Amino acid sequence: VVPKDPGMRETAQKVEDLLWWWRDEANERWMGNLNNNLNRDEVYYLAARGWLAGRIMLDPADEDFPFRYDLIDPIQVYPQQGPKGARWVFHVYRDSKNNVLNDFGWSQDLLNRIEGLTENLSESSLCEIASYYDDTWHVVFIDDKEIWSAPHNYGFVPFVVSIAFGPPFRRTDPSYAVANHKSDSNIT
């Protein structure tokens, strides 16, 4: 990085070093979850889907790296663009009851709500998960029922969405996510 102000050269280098360190750490955690190299997976989604979607959240439970970067199949992501970037994003996908319990095990209260909602399902039965994010809120629905909502207060939508050349591909019409979930919640 070459700063405009030559007096900022050392600071600019520290910022660049920090970003490379962050990227290496994010890659190590991504590969530690039995994924390919993060660069490879990002290129795959750009080539196969025509765009890239990633969620960046704080992870206070990890004292060494308090960030979580999840590369998400963009075919399941529905952003609503505004004049200054994304206004909100829905991430809608299907997964097994067992995986849902593992992924959303933030608290015993939340686990109890999920187990109550899915008590008639076997561990391998599929549920639909819809997560909503805007600049303040994170809301989660399972099978069209709101199970959790809380402010994250980041001041921005915690998603990175980038379009490659050509049209992006989606699983369904983007109005699906809005029509089936946003109106069922206290989201404005």
C-alpha positions in Angstrom: 0.0 0.0 0.0 1.4 3.4 -1.0 -0.2 6.1 1.1 -0.9 9.6 -0.3 1.0 11.1 2.7 4.6 9.7 2.8 4.5 10.2 6.6 1.8 7.5 6.8 4.0 4.8 5.1 4.7 2.9 8.3 1.0 3.0 9.4 -0.2 1.9 6.0 2.2 -1.0 6.1 0.9 -2.0 9.5 -2.7 -1.9 8.2 -1.8 -4.1 5.3 0.0 -6.5 7.5 -3.0 -6.7 9.8 -5.4 -7.4 6.9 -3.1 -10.2 5.6 -2.9 -11.7 9.1 -6.7 -11.5 9.3 -7.1 -13.2 6.0 -4.6 -16.0 6.9 -6.5 -16.6 10.2 -9.9 -16.7 8.5 -8.5 -19.2 5.9 -7.1 -21.4 8.7 -10.5 -21.5 10.5 -12.3 -22.1 7.2 -10.0 -25.0 6.3 -10.2 -26.3 9.8 -13.9 -27.0 9.2 -13.1 -29.4 6.4 -13.4 -26.9 3.6 -10.9 -26.2 0.8 -8.7 -23.2 0.8 -10.8 -20.0 1.2 -9.4 -18.5 -2.0 -10.3 -21.6 -4.0 -13.8 -21.7 -2.6 -14.4 -18.0 -3.3 -13.2 -18.5 -6.9 -15.5 -21.5 -7.2 -18.6 -19.5 -6.2 -17.6 -16.6 -8.4 -17.3 -18.9 -11.4 -20.2 -21.3 -10.6 -22.7 -18.8 -9.2 -21.6 -15.5 -10.7 -21.2 -13.9 -7.3 -19.8 -14.2 -3.9 -21.4 -13.9 -0.5 -19.7 -14.0 2.9 -20.9 -13.2 6.4 -18.6 -11.5 8.9 -19.7 -11.6 12.6 -18.0 -11.1 15.9 -17.2 -14.2 17.8 -16.4 -13.2 21.4 -16.0 -16.9 22.4 -12.7 -17.0 20.4 -10.2 -14.9 22.3 -7.4 -15.5 19.7 -9.5 -14.4 16.7 -12.8 -12.8 17.7 -14.2 -12.7 14.2 -16.1 -15.2 12.1 -16.1 -15.2 8.4 -18.5 -17.7 6.8 -18.4 -18.1 3.0 -22.0 -18.8 2.1 -23.4 -20.4 -1.1 -24.7 -17.2 -2.8 -27.5 -19.2 -4.4 -29.1 -19.0 -0.9 -28.5 -15.3 -0.3 -31.0 -12.5 -1.0 -29.6 -9.0 -0.6 -31.7 -5.8 -0.9 -29.6 -3.1 -2.3 -30.0 0.5 -1.2 -28.3 3.8 -2.3 -25.3 3.1 0.0 -25.0 -0.7 -0.2 -27.0 -3.5 1.2 -30.1 -2.5 3.2 -30.7 -6.1 4.4 -29.9 -9.7 3.5 -31.8 -12.9 3.9 -29.9 -16.2 4.0 -32.4 -19.0 3.3 -31.4 -22.7 3.2 -32.4 -26.2 4.3 -30.5 -28.3 6.7 -31.0 -31.3 9.0 -32.4 -30.8 12.5 -29.2 -32.1 14.0 -27.1 -29.5 12.1 -29.5 -26.8 13.1 -29.1 -27.7 16.8 -25.3 -27.7 16.4 -25.2 -24.4 14.4 -27.5 -22.4 16.7 -26.4 -23.7 20.1 -25.6 -20.2 21.4 -27.7 -20.7 24.6 -29.7 -23.4 26.3 -32.8 -21.3 25.9 -32.4 -21.1 22.2 -31.7 -24.9 22.0 -34.8 -25.6 24.0 -36.9 -23.4 21.6 -35.4 -25.2 18.5 -36.0 -28.6 20.1 -39.6 -27.7 20.9 -40.2 -26.4 17.4 -38.7 -29.5 15.8 -39.7 -32.2 18.3 -41.8 -34.1 15.7 -38.8 -34.3 13.3 -36.1 -37.0 13.2 -32.4 -35.8 13.6 -31.9 -36.2 9.8 -35.2 -34.4 8.8 -34.8 -31.1 7.0 -35.8 -27.7 8.3 -35.8 -24.4 6.5 -33.7 -21.8 8.1 -34.0 -18.1 7.2 -31.7 -15.6 8.8 -32.3 -11.9 8.4 -29.6 -9.3 8.8 -29.7 -5.5 8.6 -27.5 -2.8 10.0 -28.9 -3.4 13.5 -30.8 -6.8 13.7 -30.2 -10.5 13.3 -33.4 -12.6 13.2 -33.6 -16.3 12.7 -36.7 -18.3 11.5 -37.0 -22.0 11.4 -39.8 -23.4 9.3 -41.5 -20.0 9.1 -41.4 -19.4 12.9 -39.2 -16.7 14.5 -37.0 -18.4 17.1 -34.5 -15.7 17.8 -33.9 -12.0 17.3 -31.3 -9.7 18.8 -29.6 -6.5 17.8 -26.0 -6.8 16.7 -25.6 -3.0 16.5 -22.8 -3.2 13.9 -24.1 -0.2 12.0 -23.8 -2.2 8.8 -25.1 -5.4 7.2 -22.5 -8.0 8.2 -22.4 -9.5 4.6 -19.9 -9.0 1.8 -21.6 -9.5 -1.6 -19.7 -9.2 -4.8 -20.9 -9.8 -8.4 -18.7 -11.4 -11.0 -19.2 -11.1 -14.7 -22.6 -12.3 -15.9 -25.9 -12.7 -14.1 -26.0 -14.2 -10.6 -27.9 -17.4 -10.0 -30.4 -17.9 -7.2 -32.4 -20.8 -5.7 -35.8 -19.0 -5.9 -37.4 -15.7 -6.5 -35.9 -13.2 -4.0 -39.4 -12.1 -3.0 -39.9 -15.5 -1.5 -37.7 -14.6 1.5 -39.3 -11.3 2.1 -42.9 -12.5 1.7 -42.5 -15.6 3.9 -40.4 -14.1 6.7 -40.1 -10.4 7.0 -43.9 -9.8 7.4 -44.0 -12.4 10.2 -41.6 -10.6 12.5 -41.3 -7.2 14.1 -38.7 -6.3 11.5 -39.4 -3.0 9.9 
